[in-house]
Amino acid sequence: HEMTTKKVDGFSKALRAAEEEFLRKAEELGGQNAQILGRQGEFDQMVKEFEGSLRKCEELLTSNNQKIAREVDLKLDRAAEVTAERAGVKMQDLREGLDQVKESLTH
């Protein structure tokens, strides 16, 4: 009977020690879990900020591309005008030259 009581006491102590160890580990894991969740929150925030930055970059690129396209259109229009002016001047010179030739031939 005394032997049984010692065994039960020993078993109870071992059980209590195991329970305490389990609770300590659970608390430790809970702390790690809280840290992980905290880091997950930080990471989510970083992802949101990065996505926001990407959107801003896309908007800037789009507006810059539109601005460049407008500038190119204006430059092309101006080049076309200048070319037309130069061509017009040359046509005028040719007409005047032809008129002079006609006049010299008829006189």
Secondary structure, DSSP 8 states (H G I E B T S, - for coil): -HHHHHHHHHHHHHHHHHHHHHHHHHHHHHHHHHHHHHHHHHHHHHHHHHHHHHHHHHHHHHHHHHHHHHHHHHHHHHHHHHHHHHHHHHHHHHHHHHHHHHHHHH-
